[in-house]
């Protein structure tokens, strides 16, 4: 057993014990060099069970988890094995498990439970979309941590799920009370699948809303309103559908469940709505002969409502699917819906998808986006604010992500100009990103025109303007911790390369050495202070760092200074 104050693998100092299970102990530890807190989970080789089997299961789970990336899932960063134990180092999650919250505070408010359920639904939707699908099989309040910011994290990824443990703990089939019927041996209901997690989530919601522990109470009636009639009929119906005995009678996917969770308050009056709709149709039929104009209006309104419903449904499906081709297809379908080509959401969804898929905006993707915007220009321009937002985000997409082969960085800047100019021409002067649009446009036009300007002797003033624009972006975008690391590192590298390439031109254009060194220092500070995590960001950071010395040397030569800043002889 690890001791408080001991070092694991010479890096992780054990601070305190934070949890204990049937076969493991979890500690809080710190990597003092990185000043980073981690969770250290120790599985002891104590002879109580066949550790070789345990180890195989652990390694399989760890291999799976290392490939996952989701904001509601912890990341595994290290695995350490010695003669006595097997240690897993993962993200430390500050907060409390939901079972402790129920124990302390009783049944939870409906609005809280719905929000937590939606986050869990998103996690499971992500897991089920993996190849092959990952079925969690052990959803329960004890395995969900509530962080101080209100978000939840799913923990304890079934490292013991293949092994029989005592009542109330994880078994080979889940946890008694929360487990779906098909998780029990000889149930005759087939193998576990995505619907199994939906059942467990339904029972978890039941426990959170009623404070009735399914591990300690046999629950035959899964209506939460039977315990608390004040709870929503819509949410009651959702939980009962989640927990149907036969998997075919449950929600068949997390996308279906998420849709109802988003609209649970509307589920209750559905029957009344249907009755009103029937009455409305009767009245319309009665007066069709004398009111064609009115009926036409109603039919148009109905068609518009149907188009809106279809649009919103496809948007939702696109936001939840993790398959790239499906996402793109759904957004294209949204744009093709009559009277919806001018709405911004699908275009912005496409832009976000292009960014997130592989951190590269390809030529093919650029052609598709430009075609969709061009073909629907008339519809888009009817809402100026939406059109401006689409243009600004498209400009940034070209600027930071466009991949056109050799010299892509300069090509990106040049390709973005038209989009930022559209922003400048169409946006209100008070538009919040007007200043940034002008800066981006000016830098793009600089790279587009500088060779011609030099050949024609018209470069005076162009380099000092470039300096001011780069300084503006470095002090805003590069310093913005909320901006993506790819964007920040692309901008840092663009600034560094400009300093190296144009140091002499900048001097001739009146930029003083201390001004240029100040911009260089901001580049050096930024590239060293930002922690790169994504592959492309890591490469950009490494490239910038590797060229810092050459950049500094270019500045020194331009101003004829030595390494200490004195003038060379």
Secondary structure, 3 states (H helix, E strand, C coil): CCCCCCEECCCEEEEEEEEECCCEEEEEEEECCCCEEEEEEEEECCCCCCHHHHHHHHHHHHHHHCCCCCCCECCEEEEEECCCEEEEEEECCCCEEHHHHHHHHCCCCHHHHHHHHHHHHHHHHHHHCCCCCCCCCCCCHHHEEECCCCCEEECCCCCCCCCCCCCCCEECCEECCCCCHHHCCCCCCCCCCHHHHHHHHHHHHHHHHHCCCCCCCCCCCCCHHHCCCCCCHHHHHHHHHHCCCCHHHCCCCHHHHHHHHHCHHHHCCHHHHHHHHHHHHHHHHHHCCCCHHHHHHHHHHHHHHHHHHHHHHHHHHHHHCCCHHHHHHHHHHHHHCCCCCCCCHHHHHHHHHHHHHHCCECHHHHHHHHHHHHHCHHHHCCCHHHHHHHHHHHHHHHHHHECCCCCHHHHHHHHHHHHHHHHHHHCCCCCCCHHHHHHHHHHHHHHHHHHHHHHCCCCCCHHHHHHHHHHHHHHHCCCCCCCCHHHHHHHHHHHHHHHHHHHHHHHHCCCCHHHHHHHHHHHHHHHHHCCCCCHHHHHHHHHHHHHHHHHHHHHHHHHCECCCCCECC
